[in-house]
Amino acid sequence: MGGCNSIHSTIGADYDTPVVRSKFDLEDLPQELVSLVADHLLATNLPALICLSAASKRSAACTSDQRGTAAKNLVRCGWVKEMNKCHAISNQNRTLTLAIGGAPWACGTPLPHAGCCSLSMRVDRGDYGNMTVGVCKAAASHCAWGLDLSTGKFSSFKFPGKSKPEGSVQVMFDATGRRAASLAGRAKGAVIQIVVDCDEGTLAFGINGESPRRVPDFTFTPGTQLRPWARLYGYTGDQISMRGCVLPA
């Protein structure tokens, strides 16, 4: 990719010979090679194909056919207006804004029920982090699992019935990995990555670019149909945006 370096040295030179580095750019690759890479990504990793096509004007031209096929097969994550009553939904169904107080639920488009997928939630408004983000079962009987940003704890939720968190476990930690941490008072602008492994029935969360941390001692039934889920319980006007595309199972 652009910005990478390749190392060239004279054959037979001793180890003290200075190494000459020349800048490598994606534009230097033969068109046929870029097209072959795009064919491979089309079959194995559609989001990576989208990234490749956006790397440069030349890569976009070389991968136009594969990019068109990928776009038809990818589903952009978004909020479902019919599955929430107390939020405003905007930005092509990606942004969720709390319109009425309380602790309402919001659900998104179905996720794949096989394989592994990743999406993210960005806090647009809400410094205090009074919100929980995660996934819920797609069925009418609501059962959800999510990370409370104000406490850094992962919990289970049921609705209707008990809406309070059950079985909380600390997922967020400070830089040393020792003390409990949260986004309370500093949540605005934070990005929470949610990784769902439907084959193993596991969830993992990454905060602001950290490597996702798997929730310990937790699994859901493999193959369960899930949806992105959020619960905003702070102040009217708190807002989050969902980002990501998934490949239907």
Helices and strands as residue ranges (DSSP letters): E 5-8, E 20-23, G 26-28, H 31-44, H 46-53, H 57-62, H 64-73, E 75-76, G 81-83, E 87-90, E 95-98, E 105-107, E 116-125, E 131-137, E 142-148, E 153-159, E 166-170, E 191-197, E 202-207, E 213-214, E 226-232, E 239-243, E 245-246
